[in-house]
Amino acid sequence: MFDLFCSAGRDWGVFVEGKAGPSRVEASVVAREQGEMTLANGVRIQARASIRARDRFDVVCVPELAIAPNEVLEGRYLPELAWLRRQHAAGAMIATACSGAVLAAEAGLLDGCEATTHWAYCETLRARYPKITVCPERALVVSGEGQSLIMAGGGTTWLDLALYLIARLVDLETAMQTARVNVIDWHAVGQQPFARLAQTRQVDDAAIAKSQAWIARQYAVTAPVASMVRLSGLAERTFKRRFQAATGMAPLAYVHALRLEEAKHRLETTAAPIERIAQDVGYEDAAFFARLFRRSVRLTPAQYRRKFAGLRQTLAKQVGA
């Protein structure tokens, strides 16, 4: 992200005129302490400024937070949280990518707003910060008073965030030039096509964990929720309440998610007709399956197959697999 900001305005001139143009964005790496620091994957960078200084920024970007989805932030990152609140109160836009949204949420900046984060953190964000409206299907969300909160989803959607900020802070043409120089394609379909349900996710409730393990193998069964209720030995109402509490999803929504993930895999790896895949994962009505797939994944089954089966085949060909 730092490199992309620094390239805005500068690198286009190098390629089209043979000399660097003026840099249009001034970027700094800011940390708790000024100086060299090591990131989660062992990358060493130089922080040019400290949050202890009284510098004021137009935009503060939190590119990621090195935590697992189930980690608790209480009592951690207190100086950074206070600094984010001060910067926002002073008028700075707060921009996050991937799990960085969790830090903004912990700071209380996202209360009452729409938000997004990496798809693996969306349920955590929704459960821990109920005042936030989480939009897992969107790769970029602009929210808050004066559109001062900008969040990108997971993976390379930080590229969308950087281009958006360049377009907003500088101009659209500079953002387009930056995209051309760096061969960046906008994540128009959002992040739902990339999401994978954590089928092996462990929960503390033994009865629910047993049902999860069973339905992961039997997702195509008729009346799946009733079958899980019988397996659990609980009353139906109790089962549904405990399942929602343990997984963050209603039982039927969980079954649909399992079925759709298996459908994705089959669309990527087989040439089976879509109607056959629908039946194999538990849907006798192929039209209903197609509507459900599109609503959840934001692509039709045929569009998903073209996009991801082609990608899988290309990668396999390149590596000789």
N, C-alpha and C positions, 0 to 999 in steps of 0.2 A: 504494500500500500504506500509506503514511504517513497519507494522508487517511482511509482506511478504518479504521485503528486509532483515529485521533482521533475518528471519528464514533461509535464503539461506546459506547452508553449515552447519548450527548449528543443525537444527532439524532432519535432516536425520540420523546423528550419534546417536541421542537420541533413535530413533526407531529401528535402525538396530544393534547398538553396545551397547546400554544402557548408553551412555554418549554423551554429546553435542560435536559436531564437531566445528571447527573454523568458526566463522562468516566470510562470504566472501564479504559482502557489509557493508560499514559504512554509516548509514543513519542519517540525522538530520532534524528536523522540523525547518524551518526558517520562520520568520514573520517580519512584520514592526518593532515590538518591541519584545525584548526577554522577556520571562515569560509566565504566564498563559493567555490563550485566549479562548473565547467561539465561537464555530462554529455556522453555521446557524440553526442547529437542537438542539442547547443547549448542545452539547458535549463540554467538556472542555479538552483542551490539553496543553501541555507544549512546548513552542517554545524554543529550546536550543540555537538558534542563531538569530541575527538580521540582516536585510539587510543593516543596517548602518555599520556593520563590513566589513572588506576588505577580508573576506573569499572568496576563489575561489573553485567552485565545478566542478566535472567532468560532472555531470548531474543535471539539475534542473527540478523537476516535479511539474507541476501545476495540482493537482488532480481534481479541480472543481472550478467554480466561481458561487457564489450564486446570480444569476441574472435571470430575466425572458428573454425569447428570444427577446422581443421588447425593452428592457431597453437600454439606451444609456450610453456608457462608457466615453464619452468626459469629461475630467476634473476630472475623478475618477481614483484611483489607480496609481497616478503619480509616487510615489516613487517605487512601485513595477514594473511599466513599465520600468523605468530607470534602475532598478537593473537587470531585465531580459536582457535588451540590453547590459549592461556591462558584464554580465556573458557569454552571447553568443559571444560577441566580444572577450572575453578572451579564448574562445575555448570550452565552456561548451555545451553539448547537451541540447536542450530544449525539454522536454517531457510533453505532456498534455493529460488529460483524460476528457471526457464529455465536458462540457462548458468551460473548461480551455483553449481550443483552441482560444476562443474569446479574451482572454487576450494576447496571443501570436500574434494574428492578429492585435490587437490594438497597440501593440508594433512595428508593421511593420516587424516582423520577417518572416511572411509567404508570403510576396509579391513575386509573380512569382513562387510559389511552389504549389504542390498538398497538400491538407489538408482534414481532416475529423473532425467531432465533433458529439455530440449527434444529432440524426436525427431531433429533434425539433428545433435545432439551425442552421441547414444547410442552409436554405433559408436566414436567417439573415446574416450569414457569407458571402454568395454569394452576397447579395444585398449591404452590407455595405463595403465590401472589394473586389471590382471587380478584383483586380490583383491576387486573389487567385483562384486556380482551386479546387473547392469543390467536394469531392468524397463521397457522402452520403451513397453509398452502401457498402463501405469498413469499417471494424471494426478496422483496423490498417493501418496507412499510414506512411511510412518512406520517408522523403523528404529533400530538402535543400542541400547545398554544404557539401560534406563529410557525407551525410546522418545524419546531425546533428539535424534534426527536426523530432520528433516521436510523432504521435497523435493517440489516441484511441477514439472510438466513445462513445456511451452512456452506462449507466448502468454498468454492470460488465465487460465490455471490458477493464477496467483498469487492470484486471488480465492478459490479453494478453500483455498489455504494460509492466507490471512488469516482466513477464516471458521473454519477448523479451530483456529487458534491462539486466536481469541477464545472459541470454545466450550470449549477446554481450559483456558485461563488465567482466564477470567471465568465464563461459564456458557452453557449451550445457548440459553437464551431470549434473551440479549443477542446471540448470533451470529445467531439467526433474525431478530431485529429489524433488525440491521445488513443482513442479506440483503434484507429486505423494503424498507427505506428505499432501498437502492441497486439494487434490481431485479436481484439476482444469481441466476443459475441454476447449480446444481452440474454439473460436467463428468462426468456419470455414465458416459459411454461411453469415457472415457479420451482419449488423444491419437492413437491409431492411425488413426482415420478421417481425420485431418487430415494424416497423414504423406505426404510425397512423396519418392520415391527420386530421388537425384541422378543421373539417367541420363547426364549429360554430365560426370560427375566424372572428372577426369584422373588417371591413375596413371603412375608412372615406368616401369613395365614395358611396353615397346612392344608385345609380343605380346599381352599382356592388354588393353591399351588398344584395339588393333585389334579384338579379340574383343568388347569392350564396345560399340564403335561399330557393329559389325555386328549384334549381337543386339538393340540398341536399335531397329533397323529390321525385324528378322526374328524377333521374339520368339515368333511363332505357329508357327514351323517345327517339324516333327516331329523328335524327337531333338535338341533344341537344344544340349545339352552336347557330344554327339558331333560336331555340326557345328562348334562353336567349337574343339574340339580339332583337327579337321582344318585349320581355317583358321589356327590358331596355328603348326602345324608341330611342336608339342611332343608328347612322349609323354603319354598320358592322365594318368598319376600326377603327372608334373611340372607339367602344365597346372593340374590341380586344386589342387596345393600353391601354385603361384604366384598363381593367381586368388584364393585365400583370403587370401594374404599381402597382395596388392595392394588388394583391395576390402573385406576384412573379412567376406566372405560366401562360402559355397560356391557353385559355378557354378549348380547347380539352384535354390538358394534365390534367387539373383539373378534368374534367369529368371522364377520365380514372382512375385517382387516387381515386375518390369517388367510382366508380364501383368496383375497385379492393379491396378497404377496406371492402365493403359490401360482396364481394365474400369471403374474408378471414373469415369474421364473420360466413358466412353460412357453409364454409368448417369446421370450428371449432365446430359448434353447431348443424349441421344437417347431416343426412346420404344421402341427395339428390345426385343423380348422377352429376358428374362435368358438363356434357352437359346441364343439367337442370339449374344448377346454372349460367352457362354462359348466357343462354337465359334470366333468371330472372333479371340479372343485366344489360342486354342491348346488349348482343353479340349473334347474330344468328349463327355466325361461331365459333364453339367450338375450332377449331384448332387455329384460330386467338387469341381467348381468352387465350388459353394455352401458346402461344408464348409470348403474352403481359405480362401475369402473371409471367412467368419465367424471362423475361428480367427485370421486375421491382422488383420482390421479391427475385430473385436468387434461387428460388425453383420451381418445377413444382407444379400445384395444388394438385396432389396426394401426393407429398412429404410434402407439407405444411399441408395437412390434417393429415397425419400420425404423424407429429411432434407436432402440436399444439392441435389437437383434443384429442390426447392421453394425453398431458399435462393437458388440461382442465378436462378431465375425471378423471385423477389421483388425481388432487387437489380437485375436487368435492367429490370424494370418501373419501379422507382423512379427509375432514371437515364435511362430512355427508350432503353435499348440494344436 
